Amino acid sequence: MNNVIRKSRLFLVSINIILALFIFQTGFLLKRQIIVMLIDALRYDFLIPPSHSSHHNYYTGQMKNVYEQLKAGKNCGIGTLIADPPTTTLQRIKALTTGTLPTFIDAGENFSPDAIVNEDNFLYQANSLGMNVSIMGDDTWLSLYPEQFSKAFVHYSFDINDLNTVDDKIKPVFEQEVRESNSSIIIAHFLGVDHCGHKYGPKHPVMADTLRKMDRIIGETLNGMRDDDLLMVIGDHGMTITGDHGGDSDDEVKAGIFVYAKNREIRLPTQPISQIDIVPTISLLLGLPIPFSNLGTAILELFPIEMRESVVAMNYEQIKRFAETYTLQKRFGALYEVTAREVNSMQDQIWAMSRIQRTLRDAWTQFDDSYIIIGNICLIEAILFLLSAQKVSIEWFIVRSGCILLQCALLVDHSESKAANTLLTMALSVSCLSSAISLVSRKLQEGFKIGVADIAFVAVVLHSVSQFSNSFVIYEAMVTRYLIQGVLLASTIANIGNLAKKKSSIWSNRSLQLLVICLAILRSEPYFHRCREEEVDCVQHYPAQIFSSLSVDAQFWRVLFAAISLLGFNYGFHKYFCSPSTCSGSLRILRALSFPIIALISFHSILQVLPNSSFRAVITVQIIYIGSLISVIVAISNGRSGYPFAIQSALWPCFLIVGDGQQPALILYITLIYLATRIVEKDELPALITLLITYGFYFTGHSPAISSIPWHAAFIGISGNSNFRLLSGLLVMINLNISALICATFTVLLGTISIRRVLALMAIRSLFSCFAASVHRRHLMVWKIFAPKFIFENVLFISFITVILLTTIVLRRKNFKLVKPEKYNAFDDEDINKKKKNPA
């Protein structure tokens, strides 16, 4: 009996010890879980409770579960997250995981197939400590962090026309993860709100449906959470009234945040929260080391009061350690003043972290003045050489090759010695001096006679100088329109004066007719103009609005107007270029095929608003692409008479890429170029083309702002789940630079325009954009106006150069030149030049 009691005692004590260990680990090894619902483009006002103004839009008052929780207790809160521009998803994910600040140029990584993050981040820290991390939704996370997730259920995220597929697929997986997962961090990235913004804009019934869908998922998540879980619903950025993002307007940088915990009281600060503050907050809540390069400060309201002092201390030590390392590596003395101070109290540590963050923000907007100066000198030297028209010699070829090699060396070698810098400066100085002497001597020989060509040149210079003013940049379309009108008017007056001396009233009337038509086309630009945030009282008309956001009647009239414009363009083209004597059998077939192509283009516009029509839209566009390619080949095979048809066939995909709203604008723009080149003389054409490139940028619905980049063009004819990101990027570039592409083609095909002089004038504009960006680099509006203007201006220039080179190599080899009918011979440049040489 005693033996039984003794064994029972041993058994009970053993059970007691085991249970005690389980109780201890339950209190010590907490199964904390943070659930992050990242709703792409969740703007702050999408979360605010309904108000008396809610009936005016579709994006407020839709998150019922959020409002009910806010009313019910003190275990939740909403706030504003401030995202650092550029407000693009890839850069926001980096900031939300590393706590670092992006740079302006990082926005260009969005189409990069390889953008792996090598900086320290809380995903890596969790993985290193054996914690499980799950990701669902946007595949961008997996491209940035390919080895940091224990579970991944991601989908292609770039198809902005697909609102539901990704969200619907990850919803059941997310719900199961919340209920059953052993992951410490669960991240679900929902895309529907962002894609709805791009396709319809926020003021659309579909946005209300999408937000209610997100609200239902939030409600189901709240019900499935465990007691120790913390839910964070956050937006990576906001969106503009047109559904775009990427810039730094309030609507773009103000994202929303909602936090919820079941069994403890939490709240959020009333003042806006920096988005990078999420990083130290998640790290310290899970007991992880804060990422080394983090600059965020933990959100103290999410921690118990007794822990806040230690939270601030750990956060301060991490930021101080990073600042000290940065100071040693970069020899940055401004940080040393802060890190060297003895800081003990909690308030002093908070102040020091804020000071370090501000100092580093300023440091990361520093500029390399030596590179800026060298870049400007290189442009000046190129401009002087182009204007001086020096003859190409062996010596010149050697010097030019040497300069190019030194420029490459300067880009590759970032060492302190900058030997290439010194050599390049010397070579450029000698070349500038030689070109300047040649230019001055040539001008002295020719004499200084003021003509229309000089007025046109001054117009380009004035336009270039206007880039120093933010107001002139904002209203550049209007400024350019006045300058073009002035050049055309001056040229017409000069032509009429010359023709009047010859008593040629017929051609005087023709000059006036062409001028009136050109002025009317120029004045139509505001109808297609895309407004930017800074433009006061700007009205954005139907062609520039999101097609899906329009009423059914407006959609019908817009598609009809585009179709009529295409038919009119087709009719005028064939009447002008397809006479019975020039149209062979195959060209007549091409003429007949142009009408089905127009029908397909219009059909594609209609498919944009039909549900479940993505596949049909892709097939339709691919048929047009293939048909256009075959038409180009057939047209070129017909020799000189088929070349105009090759141009028209190549334009059909361009009409698709710019979209139905801008198709009439593109037709008017092409007409404007052709008629304007009939008005001005040969010497005036380079300046006119230079001005028309800029005006065409605005005419076709663009604006020099990151948020206005036409991302929708990336998937015209490409499936939404395609991995051809470079091809998508090319389509966006074609849409963005369509004016430069068309003007470059015209420059080569007309054959009478001095390519050298056009490049010189374009380079002058590029030079002044560089000057403006460098002079205003400390200006309040540098990242909002001057830096984007510099980027867009030079992207246009590079696109123009690329097409000029390709067109010259491919087409001039085949003696490709635009055919001009006899009835316009009086305005041909060659005839005008003959008349100038042999006056009557």
C-alpha positions in Angstrom: 0.0 0.0 0.0 2.8 2.4 0.9 4.5 1.5 -2.3 1.4 2.4 -4.3 1.1 5.8 -2.5 4.8 6.5 -3.0 4.5 5.8 -6.8 1.3 7.9 -7.0 3.0 10.8 -5.3 5.9 10.6 -7.8 3.4 10.5 -10.6 1.4 13.4 -9.4 4.5 15.5 -8.7 5.7 14.8 -12.2 2.4 15.9 -13.7 2.6 19.0 -11.5 6.1 19.8 -12.8 5.1 19.3 -16.4 2.0 21.5 -16.0 4.0 24.1 -14.2 6.4 24.3 -17.2 3.5 24.6 -19.6 2.0 27.4 -17.5 5.4 29.2 -17.4 6.0 28.9 -21.1 2.4 30.2 -21.7 3.4 33.3 -19.8 7.0 33.6 -21.1 6.9 32.2 -24.6 3.9 34.2 -25.7 2.4 33.3 -29.1 2.2 36.9 -30.1 0.9 37.4 -33.6 0.7 40.6 -35.6 -1.7 40.6 -38.5 -0.9 43.2 -41.2 -3.7 44.0 -43.6 -2.0 46.2 -46.2 -4.8 47.7 -48.4 -3.1 49.2 -51.4 -4.0 52.9 -51.8 -6.1 53.1 -48.6 -6.4 56.8 -48.2 -7.0 58.2 -44.7 -10.5 59.6 -45.5 -11.5 56.1 -46.7 -11.5 55.1 -43.1 -13.2 58.1 -41.4 -16.7 57.6 -40.1 -19.7 58.7 -42.3 -20.6 62.4 -42.1 -23.1 64.7 -43.6 -21.0 65.0 -46.7 -20.8 61.3 -47.4 -23.6 61.4 -50.0 -21.4 63.5 -52.2 -18.9 60.7 -52.9 -18.4 56.9 -52.8 -15.4 56.6 -50.7 -16.5 57.7 -47.2 -18.8 56.0 -44.9 -18.2 52.5 -46.3 -16.1 50.9 -43.5 -19.0 49.9 -41.1 -17.0 47.3 -39.1 -14.3 49.9 -38.4 -16.9 52.4 -37.1 -18.6 49.9 -34.9 -15.3 49.0 -33.2 -14.5 52.6 -32.7 -17.8 53.2 -31.0 -17.7 49.9 -28.9 -14.6 50.4 -26.9 -11.0 51.6 -26.3 -9.2 48.6 -27.9 -8.8 50.2 -31.3 -8.0 53.4 -33.1 -7.6 55.1 -36.5 -5.0 57.6 -37.6 -3.1 59.0 -40.5 0.1 57.5 -41.9 2.3 59.9 -43.8 4.2 58.2 -46.7 7.4 59.7 -48.0 7.3 60.3 -51.7 7.6 58.8 -54.2 4.3 57.2 -53.3 4.7 54.0 -55.4 4.0 50.6 -54.0 7.5 49.1 -54.3 9.1 52.0 -52.4 6.4 52.0 -49.7 7.0 48.3 -49.1 10.7 48.9 -48.7 10.0 51.7 -46.2 7.4 49.6 -44.3 10.0 46.8 -43.7 13.3 48.6 -43.4 12.4 52.0 -41.9 14.5 53.8 -44.4 13.7 56.8 -46.6 13.4 56.4 -50.4 14.9 58.7 -52.9 13.1 60.5 -55.8 14.6 58.4 -58.5 13.6 55.1 -56.8 10.2 55.4 -58.6 11.9 54.1 -61.7 12.3 50.6 -60.1 8.6 49.8 -60.5 9.2 47.9 -63.7 12.5 46.5 -62.6 12.5 42.6 -62.7 15.2 42.5 -60.1 14.7 44.7 -57.0 15.9 42.5 -54.1 16.3 44.4 -50.8 19.7 43.9 -49.2 19.1 46.2 -46.3 18.3 45.0 -42.8 14.5 44.5 -42.2 12.2 43.1 -39.6 11.3 40.1 -41.9 14.9 39.0 -41.9 15.1 39.5 -38.1 12.0 37.4 -37.6 13.3 34.7 -39.9 16.7 34.7 -38.1 15.0 34.0 -34.7 13.0 31.1 -36.1 9.7 33.0 -36.4 7.3 32.1 -39.2 6.3 34.9 -41.6 3.4 34.5 -44.0 2.7 36.6 -47.1 -0.5 36.7 -49.3 -1.4 38.9 -52.2 1.0 41.2 -54.1 3.9 39.3 -55.6 6.1 42.4 -55.1 6.9 41.2 -51.6 8.4 38.0 -52.9 10.5 39.8 -55.5 11.9 42.1 -52.8 12.3 39.3 -50.1 12.5 35.9 -51.9 13.9 34.0 -48.9 12.2 35.6 -45.9 8.7 33.9 -45.9 7.8 30.5 -44.5 4.5 30.6 -46.4 3.8 32.5 -49.6 0.6 32.8 -51.6 1.1 35.6 -54.0 -0.2 36.6 -57.4 0.9 39.0 -60.2 -0.1 42.5 -59.2 0.4 44.8 -62.2 -2.9 44.1 -64.0 -4.8 47.3 -62.9 -7.9 46.2 -64.9 -8.4 43.2 -62.6 -10.0 44.3 -59.4 -11.0 41.1 -57.8 -8.9 38.0 -58.7 -6.0 38.5 -56.3 -8.2 39.6 -53.4 -10.7 36.8 -53.9 -8.0 34.2 -54.1 -6.2 35.2 -51.0 -9.3 35.9 -48.8 -9.9 32.2 -47.8 -6.2 31.6 -47.3 -5.9 34.7 -45.1 -8.9 33.7 -43.0 -7.4 30.3 -42.4 -4.0 31.8 -41.5 -5.7 34.1 -38.9 -7.5 31.3 -37.2 -5.0 28.4 -37.4 -1.5 29.8 -38.3 1.6 29.6 -36.1 3.1 32.5 -37.9 4.3 35.5 -35.9 3.7 37.9 -38.7 0.9 37.5 -41.2 0.9 40.0 -44.1 -2.1 40.2 -46.5 -1.7 42.7 -49.3 -5.0 43.5 -51.0 -5.0 45.3 -54.4 -8.6 46.0 -55.2 -8.8 49.5 -53.9 -5.7 50.6 -55.8 -6.8 49.0 -59.1 -10.3 50.4 -58.7 -8.7 53.9 -58.3 -6.6 53.4 -61.4 -9.5 52.2 -63.5 -12.5 54.2 -62.1 -11.1 56.8 -59.7 -12.3 57.2 -56.1 -15.6 58.9 -57.1 -17.3 55.8 -58.6 -19.8 53.3 -57.3 -17.3 50.5 -57.8 -15.0 52.1 -55.2 -17.9 51.9 -52.7 -18.3 48.2 -53.5 -14.6 47.6 -53.2 -14.3 49.4 -49.8 -17.3 47.5 -48.4 -15.6 44.3 -49.5 -12.5 45.2 -47.6 -14.6 46.1 -44.6 -16.2 42.7 -44.6 -12.8 41.1 -44.6 -11.8 43.3 -41.7 -14.9 42.2 -39.8 -14.2 38.5 -40.4 -10.6 39.0 -39.4 -11.7 40.6 -36.1 -13.9 37.6 -35.3 -11.2 35.1 -36.1 -8.4 36.7 -34.1 -7.0 35.2 -31.0 -6.8 37.1 -27.7 -3.1 38.0 -28.0 -3.2 39.0 -31.7 -2.8 42.6 -32.9 -4.4 43.7 -36.2 -2.9 46.5 -38.2 -4.9 47.7 -41.3 -2.7 50.1 -43.1 -2.4 51.8 -46.5 0.9 52.1 -48.3 -0.2 55.4 -49.9 -3.2 57.4 -51.0 -4.5 58.4 -54.4 -5.5 61.6 -56.2 -9.0 62.4 -57.4 -8.1 60.6 -60.7 -6.9 57.5 -58.8 -3.2 58.1 -59.5 -0.3 58.1 -57.1 3.5 58.5 -57.1 3.8 62.2 -56.2 3.7 64.2 -52.9 0.3 65.8 -52.8 -1.8 65.4 -49.6 -4.1 62.9 -51.2 -1.1 60.7 -52.2 0.9 60.8 -49.0 -1.9 60.5 -46.4 -2.7 56.8 -46.0 -5.0 55.4 -43.3 -4.2 53.1 -40.3 -6.6 51.1 -38.1 -5.3 49.0 -35.2 -7.3 46.6 -33.0 -6.5 44.3 -30.1 -9.0 42.1 -28.3 -8.0 42.2 -24.7 -6.1 45.4 -24.1 -6.7 49.1 -24.4 -4.8 50.8 -27.2 -5.2 54.0 -29.1 -3.3 56.0 -31.8 -1.9 59.5 -31.5 -4.0 62.3 -32.9 -1.1 63.7 -34.9 -0.1 62.0 -38.2 2.3 59.0 -37.9 5.3 58.6 -40.2 5.0 55.4 -42.1 8.5 54.3 -41.2 7.4 54.3 -37.5 5.6 51.0 -38.2 9.0 49.2 -38.4 10.3 49.7 -34.8 6.8 49.3 -33.5 6.4 45.8 -35.0 10.0 44.8 -34.1 9.6 45.8 -30.4 6.1 44.3 -30.1 7.5 40.9 -31.2 10.8 41.2 -29.3 12.9 41.6 -32.5 16.0 43.7 -32.9 15.1 46.9 -34.7 16.6 46.9 -38.3 19.9 48.6 -38.3 19.1 51.4 -40.8 15.7 52.2 -39.4 14.9 55.9 -38.8 11.4 55.4 -37.5 10.3 56.0 -33.9 8.0 53.4 -32.2 4.3 54.3 -31.8 4.3 54.5 -27.9 0.5 54.4 -27.7 0.6 50.7 -28.7 2.8 49.8 -25.7 1.9 49.6 -22.0 2.7 52.7 -20.0 5.3 50.9 -17.9 7.2 49.7 -21.0 7.4 53.0 -22.9 10.6 54.3 -21.3 12.5 51.1 -22.2 10.9 51.1 -25.7 12.2 54.7 -26.3 15.6 53.7 -24.9 16.0 50.7 -27.3 14.8 52.7 -30.3 17.2 55.6 -29.4 20.2 53.2 -29.1 19.4 51.7 -32.5 19.1 55.1 -34.3 22.1 56.4 -32.5 24.2 53.4 -33.5 23.2 53.9 -37.2 23.9 57.6 -37.0 27.4 57.0 -35.6 28.2 54.5 -38.3 26.9 56.8 -41.0 29.0 59.7 -39.5 32.2 57.6 -39.6 31.6 56.3 -43.1 30.4 59.6 -44.7 32.4 62.0 -42.5 29.2 63.8 -41.8 29.9 66.2 -39.0 26.3 67.5 -38.5 25.3 64.2 -37.0 28.2 64.1 -34.6 26.8 67.1 -32.7 23.7 65.1 -31.9 25.2 61.7 -31.2 28.0 63.1 -29.0 25.5 64.6 -26.5 24.7 62.7 -23.3 21.0 61.9 -23.4 19.3 60.1 -20.5 15.7 61.2 -20.1 12.9 59.8 -22.3 11.9 63.2 -23.7 15.6 64.0 -24.6 15.9 60.7 -26.4 12.7 61.4 -28.4 14.0 64.8 -29.3 17.4 63.3 -30.3 15.7 60.7 -32.6 13.7 63.4 -34.2 16.8 65.6 -34.7 18.8 62.7 -36.2 15.9 61.9 -38.6 15.7 65.5 -39.8 19.5 65.7 -40.2 19.6 62.5 -42.3 16.6 63.7 -44.4 18.6 66.8 -45.2 21.8 64.7 -45.8 20.0 62.5 -48.3 19.0 65.5 -50.3 22.7 66.5 -50.8 23.9 66.8 -54.3 27.3 66.1 -56.0 28.1 69.5 -57.3 31.1 68.3 -59.4 28.9 65.9 -61.4 26.3 68.6 -61.9 28.9 71.1 -63.2 30.5 68.5 -65.5 27.1 67.4 -66.9 26.2 71.0 -67.7 29.6 71.6 -69.3 29.2 68.5 -71.5 25.8 69.8 -72.7 27.2 73.3 -73.4 30.1 71.8 -75.4 27.7 69.6 -77.5 25.4 72.6 -78.2 28.3 74.8 -79.3 29.6 72.1 -81.6 26.2 71.5 -83.2 25.6 75.3 -83.7 29.1 75.9 -85.1 28.6 73.3 -87.8 32.3 72.4 -87.8 33.4 69.9 -90.4 34.0 66.3 -89.2 37.7 65.4 -89.3 39.9 62.7 -87.9 41.1 65.0 -85.1 37.5 65.8 -84.2 36.6 62.1 -84.2 39.5 61.3 -81.8 38.6 64.2 -79.4 34.9 63.2 -79.4 35.8 59.5 -78.7 38.1 60.5 -75.9 35.4 62.7 -74.3 32.9 59.8 -74.5 35.4 57.4 -72.8 36.1 60.0 -70.1 32.3 60.5 -69.5 31.9 56.7 -69.2 34.9 56.6 -66.8 33.4 59.3 -64.7 30.1 57.4 -64.4 31.8 54.2 -63.5 34.5 55.6 -61.2 33.1 57.3 -58.1 36.5 57.5 -56.3 37.7 60.6 -54.6 40.5 61.3 -57.0 38.2 62.1 -59.9 41.1 61.9 -62.4 38.6 61.5 -65.3 36.9 64.7 -64.0 40.0 66.8 -64.5 40.8 65.3 -67.9 37.2 65.7 -69.1 37.0 69.3 -68.0 40.2 70.2 -69.9 39.1 68.4 -73.1 35.6 70.1 -72.9 37.1 73.5 -72.3 39.3 73.2 -75.4 36.4 71.9 -77.5 34.1 74.7 -76.2 36.6 77.4 -77.1 37.2 75.9 -80.6 33.4 75.6 -81.3 32.8 79.2 -80.0 35.4 80.7 -82.2 34.1 78.8 -85.2 30.5 79.9 -84.4 31.4 83.6 -84.0 33.5 83.7 -87.2 30.8 82.0 -89.2 28.2 84.5 -87.9 30.5 87.4 -88.8 30.9 86.1 -92.3 27.1 85.7 -92.7 26.3 89.0 -91.2 23.7 89.6 -88.5 20.3 89.9 -90.3 17.2 89.6 -88.2 14.7 87.2 -89.8 11.8 84.9 -88.8 14.3 82.1 -88.1 16.0 84.3 -85.5 12.6 85.1 -84.0 11.9 81.4 -83.8 15.3 80.8 -82.2 14.6 83.5 -79.6 11.2 81.8 -78.9 13.0 78.5 -78.1 15.5 80.3 -75.8 12.7 82.2 -74.0 10.8 78.9 -73.6 14.0 77.3 -72.2 14.6 80.1 -69.7 11.0 79.9 -68.5 11.9 76.6 -66.8 13.4 78.7 -64.0 9.9 79.7 -62.9 7.6 77.2 -61.2 4.6 79.2 -62.5 5.8 79.0 -66.1 6.4 75.2 -65.7 2.9 74.7 -64.3 1.3 76.6 -67.2 3.9 75.5 -69.8 1.2 74.3 -72.2 -0.2 77.9 -72.4 3.2 79.4 -72.7 4.2 77.1 -75.5 1.0 77.7 -77.4 1.6 81.5 -77.4 5.2 81.0 -78.7 4.1 78.7 -81.5 1.3 81.1 -82.5 3.9 83.9 -82.6 6.3 81.9 -84.8 3.5 80.8 -87.2 2.1 84.4 -87.4 5.5 85.9 -88.1 6.3 83.3 -90.7 2.9 83.8 -92.4 3.3 87.6 -92.5 6.8 87.2 -94.0 5.5 84.7 -96.6 2.5 86.9 -97.6 4.9 89.9 -97.9 7.1 87.9 -100.3 4.1 86.6 -102.3 2.5 90.0 -102.4 5.6 91.4 -104.2 5.0 88.7 -106.8 1.3 89.6 -106.9 0.3 86.0 -106.0 -3.0 86.5 -104.1 -3.9 82.8 -104.4 -1.0 81.6 -102.4 -1.4 84.5 -99.9 -5.0 83.3 -99.2 -3.7 79.7 -98.9 -1.1 80.9 -96.3 -3.9 82.6 -94.3 -6.1 79.5 -94.5 -3.3 77.3 -93.2 -2.6 79.7 -90.4 -6.2 79.8 -89.3 -6.4 76.0 -89.3 -3.2 75.7 -87.3 -4.4 78.4 -84.8 -7.7 76.6 -84.4 -5.9 73.3 -83.7 -3.6 74.9 -81.2 -6.6 76.4 -79.3 -8.1 72.9 -79.0 -5.4 71.7 -76.6 -7.2 72.7 -73.4 -10.0 70.3 -74.3 -7.5 67.4 -74.0 -5.3 68.9 -71.3 -4.6 66.9 -68.1 -4.8 69.2 -65.1 -2.1 69.1 -62.4 -2.7 69.8 -58.8 -1.1 73.3 -58.9 -3.2 74.6 -61.8 -5.8 77.0 -60.5 -9.4 76.8 -62.0 -8.3 74.1 -64.4 -11.2 72.1 -65.9 -10.4 68.5 -67.0 -12.7 67.6 -69.8 -14.0 64.2 -70.8 -11.1 63.2 -73.1 -8.7 63.4 -70.1 -10.9 61.7 -67.6 -10.9 58.1 -66.7 -13.1 56.3 -69.2 -14.7 54.0 -66.7 -15.7 56.9 -64.4 -17.8 58.5 -67.1 -21.5 58.1 -67.5 -22.8 55.7 -70.1 -23.8 58.6 -72.4 -20.4 60.3 -72.0 -18.6 57.0 -72.8 -20.8 56.5 -75.9 -20.0 60.0 -77.2 -16.3 59.7 -76.5 -16.0 56.5 -78.3 -18.1 57.8 -81.2 -16.0 61.0 -81.4 -12.8 58.9 -81.4 -14.2 56.6 -84.2 -15.3 59.6 -86.3 -11.8 61.2 -85.9 -10.1 58.0 -87.0 -12.4 57.6 -90.0 -11.8 61.3 -90.9 -8.0 60.8 -90.6 -8.2 57.7 -92.7 -10.3 59.4 -95.4 -8.1 62.4 -95.6 -5.0 60.3 -95.7 -6.2 58.2 -98.6 -7.5 61.1 -100.5 -4.2 62.9 -100.1 -1.8 60.0 -100.8 -3.8 57.4 -102.7 -4.5 58.7 -106.2 -5.4 56.2 -108.9 -1.9 56.5 -110.4 0.0 55.8 -107.1 -2.2 53.1 -105.5 -1.3 49.6 -106.7 -3.3 46.5 -106.0 -1.7 45.7 -102.6 -2.0 49.3 -101.5 -5.7 49.3 -102.3 -6.0 46.2 -100.1 -4.2 48.1 -97.3 -6.6 50.9 -97.8 -9.5 48.5 -97.4 -8.0 46.9 -94.3 -7.7 50.2 -92.6 -11.4 50.3 -91.9 -11.6 46.9 -90.0 -8.6 48.1 -88.0 -10.5 51.3 -87.0 -13.5 49.1 -86.0 -11.2 47.0 -83.8 -9.7 50.0 -82.2 -13.2 51.3 -81.3 -14.3 47.8 -80.2 -11.3 47.8 -77.8 -12.5 51.0 -76.2 -15.9 49.5 -75.6 -14.3 46.4 -74.0 -12.7 48.5 -71.3 -16.0 48.9 -69.5 -17.5 45.5 -70.1 -17.1 42.9 -67.2 -14.8 39.9 -67.8 -13.5 41.2 -71.1 -9.8 41.4 -70.4 -9.0 38.4 -72.6 -11.0 39.7 -75.5 -9.3 43.1 -75.2 -5.9 41.5 -75.3 -6.7 39.4 -78.3 -8.2 42.4 -80.1 -5.1 44.5 -79.5 -2.8 41.7 -80.6 -4.7 41.3 -83.9 -4.2 45.0 -84.5 -0.5 44.8 -83.7 -0.1 41.9 -86.1 -2.2 43.5 -88.8 -0.2 46.8 -88.5 3.1 44.9 -88.8 2.0 43.0 -91.9 0.7 46.3 -93.4 4.0 48.1 -92.8 5.9 45.2 -94.5 3.5 45.2 -97.5 3.7 49.0 -97.8 7.5 49.2 -97.8 7.6 46.4 -100.4 5.7 48.7 -102.8 8.6 51.1 -102.8 8.3 54.9 -102.7 4.6 55.0 -103.2 4.0 52.7 -100.3 6.0 54.7 -97.7 3.1 56.9 -96.6 1.0 53.8 -96.0 3.8 52.4 -93.9 3.6 55.5 -91.7 -0.1 55.2 -91.4 0.1 51.5 -90.5 2.6 52.2 -87.8 0.3 54.8 -86.3 -2.6 52.4 -85.6 -0.8 50.8 -82.5 0.0 54.4 -81.4 -3.7 55.3 -81.4 -4.4 52.2 -79.3 -1.7 53.1 -76.8 -2.8 56.7 -76.2 -6.4 55.6 -75.7 -9.7 56.6 -77.1 -9.8 60.0 -75.2 -6.5 61.1 -76.8 -7.0 59.6 -80.3 -8.6 62.8 -81.7 -5.8 64.8 -80.0 -3.2 62.7 -81.7 -4.9 63.2 -85.1 -5.1 66.9 -84.6 -1.4 67.0 -83.5 -0.2 65.1 -86.6 -2.3 67.5 -88.7 -0.8 70.5 -86.9 2.7 69.3 -87.5 2.1 68.7 -91.2 0.3 72.0 -91.8 2.7 74.0 -89.7 5.7 72.7 -91.6 3.9 73.9 -94.8 3.7 77.5 -93.4 7.3 78.1 -92.2 10.5 78.2 -94.2 13.3 75.7 -93.9 15.4 77.8 -91.5 12.4 78.1 -89.1 11.5 74.4 -89.0 14.0 73.3 -86.3 12.7 75.9 -83.8 9.1 75.0 -84.7 9.7 71.3 -84.3 11.4 71.9 -80.9 8.3 73.9 -79.6 5.9 71.3 -81.1 7.5 68.4 -79.2 6.8 70.1 -75.9 3.3 71.2 -76.9 2.5 67.7 -78.1 3.4 66.3 -74.7 0.5 68.3 -73.2 -1.7 68.0 -76.3 -1.8 64.2 -75.9 -2.9 64.4 -72.2 0.4 64.3 -70.3 1.8 66.4 -67.5 5.4 66.5 -66.0 4.4 64.9 -62.7 5.1 61.4 -61.4 1.4 60.8 -60.6 0.4 61.5 -64.2 2.5 58.7 -65.7 0.1 56.6 -67.9 0.5 53.2 -66.2 -2.7 52.0 -67.9 -0.7 51.8 -71.2 1.5 49.0 -69.8 -1.2 46.4 -70.4 -2.5 47.3 -73.8 -2.2 44.0 -75.7 -0.4 42.3 -72.8 -2.0 39.9 -70.4 -2.3 41.2 -66.9 -0.3 38.2 -65.5 2.5 38.5 -68.0 6.0 38.8 -66.8 7.2 41.0 -69.7 7.7 44.1 -67.5 10.2 45.6 -69.8 7.7 45.4 -72.7 5.1 47.0 -70.4 7.6 49.8 -69.6 8.1 50.3 -73.3 4.4 50.8 -73.9 4.3 53.4 -71.1 7.3 55.2 -72.7 5.6 55.2 -76.1 2.5 56.7 -74.6 4.5 59.3 -72.6 6.8 60.3 -75.5 4.5 60.0 -78.5 5.0 63.7 -79.4 8.8 63.2 -79.6 8.4 60.0 -81.6 6.2 61.6 -84.2 8.3 64.8 -84.5 11.5 62.8 -84.8 9.9 60.7 -87.6 8.7 63.9 -89.4 12.1 65.5 -89.0 13.8 62.7 -90.9 11.0 62.1 -93.5 10.6 65.7 -94.6 14.2 65.6 -95.5 14.6 69.4 -95.4 14.9 70.0 -91.7 18.4 70.3 -90.3 18.6 67.4 -87.8 21.8 69.0 -86.4 20.0 72.3 -85.6 16.9 70.5 -84.1 19.3 68.5 -81.8 21.0 71.7 -80.8 17.7 73.5 -79.9 16.5 70.4 -78.0 19.8 70.3 -76.2 19.4 74.0 -75.2 16.0 73.1 -73.6 17.6 70.2 -71.8 20.5 72.4 -70.6 18.1 74.9 -69.1 16.1 72.2 -67.4 19.4 71.0 -65.8 20.2 74.6 -64.9 16.8 75.1 -63.3 17.0 71.8 -61.3 20.5 72.6 -60.0 19.7 76.3 -59.2 16.5 75.4 -57.4 17.8 72.2 -55.7 17.0 73.8 -52.3 13.7 75.2 -53.5 10.5 74.2 -51.6 9.0 72.9 -54.9 12.1 71.1 -56.2 10.7 67.5 -55.9 7.2 68.6 -56.9 8.0 70.7 -60.0 11.6 71.2 -61.0 13.0 67.7 -60.6 10.0 66.0 -62.4 10.3 68.7 -65.1 14.0 67.8 -65.5 13.2 64.1 -65.8 10.3 64.4 -68.2 12.1 67.0 -70.4 15.2 64.8 -70.8 13.2 61.6 -71.3 11.5 63.4 -74.2 14.9 64.5 -75.5 16.4 61.0 -75.3 13.4 59.5 -77.0 13.7 62.0 -79.8 17.4 61.2 -80.2 16.7 57.5 -80.3 14.0 57.7 -82.9 16.1 60.2 -85.0 19.0 57.7 -85.1 16.9 54.7 -85.8 14.8 56.4 -88.5 17.9 57.9 -90.1 19.7 54.5 -90.2 16.7 52.4 -91.3 14.7 54.7 -93.5 17.2 56.9 -95.2 19.1 53.9 -96.3 16.0 53.1 -98.4 15.7 56.8 -99.7 12.6 57.1 -97.5 11.1 60.5 -97.9 7.6 61.8 -97.4 5.8 62.3 -100.8 4.3 65.7 -101.3 1.5 66.2 -103.8 2.0 68.8 -106.5 -0.7 71.1 -105.4 1.3 72.0 -102.3 4.6 72.6 -104.2 4.4 76.3 -103.6 5.0 75.6 -100.0 7.8 73.0 -100.3 11.0 74.0 -98.7 13.0 73.3 -101.8 10.9 75.6 -103.9 11.1 78.3 -101.3 14.9 78.1 -101.2 15.0 78.3 -105.0 12.9 81.4 -104.9 15.2 82.9 -102.3 18.3 82.2 -104.5 16.6 83.3 -107.7 14.2 86.2 -106.9 12.0 87.3 -109.7 
